[in-house]
Amino acid sequence: MLTKKDLIALNQQFSNGRIAHPSSLDFVLAQTYRSQHWFKTMCLLTRAILVDQVFEDGNKRTAAAVIMAYLDLQEYTYNPDKIAQVVLRIAKANIINLDKIGRLIKHAIK
């Protein structure tokens, strides 16, 4: 499971690591700590980062990195280009439904 520190470090790879909406990030992290399933946790974090724009900059790249980190931890094979397309689609359409986010991510898994 990724921590707040891990998420900031991921964002720092693409931006300054500054959190724009700390309460949103804290809320989603509290939700993920209650979840027993890694896939739901990944979807919750993805939605928060993309929809709530948790970081000042680099949210789409950070969300893609979160998805890939979780898939790597579970030893899934995925197409990075499809992950990028999924992230763009979620952000552009402002998708908040976790089931739909999960289905989109599953399409990027080989």
PyMOL commands that set and color helices and strands:
alter all, ss='L'
color gray80, all
select helices_A, chain A and resi 4-12+22-34+38-51+59-73+80-93+98-106
alter helices_A, ss='H'
color red, helices_A
deselect
rebuild
show_as cartoon
